[in-house]
Amino acid sequence: MSLPSALLAALDDYVAARDEAIARARNELNVSELEASALSCIADEPGIRPSNLRGHLGVTAAGVTTLVDRLIGRGLLRRELDAEDRRVNHIYLEIDLDAEPWVALRRFPREVEEAVREEPAEVAAAAAEMLSRVTARVRARG
């Protein structure tokens, strides 16, 4: 197998393994892909405004309202009114994505990160640099 083919096969395998792990976690936690994405966005930006969450998720204003209401109803989120502008609200997690069982949504990337740390630093750095250059060239073409 040629080096480019081997690299593409390895990348495909990584993506498939990541997708399988995340799908398994979502299934066990009974959350959809969109709900998992929303939880992750809110974990990264506690107090996010619904309009900003909408932008991250690529859904309509009505869609984000329905999603947030559903997750609030399940006890996964809470909505707080802005202290200065009562027309504005902020969304927070009511769960800890770093604790069981919710950590399952982020376990695969964290385990990959740990495995990369076990590789020689120069190998990991060279792989990251090469993937960045290849990605930039492909983006520039199209």
ABEGO torsion letter per residue (X at the ends): XBAAAAAAAAAAAAAAAAAAAAAAAAAAAGBBAAAAAAAAAAAABBGBBAAAAAAAAGBBAAAAAAAAAAAAAAGABBBBBBAABAABBBBBBABBAABOAAAAAAAAAAAAAAAAAABBAAAAAAAAAAAAAAAAAAAAAX
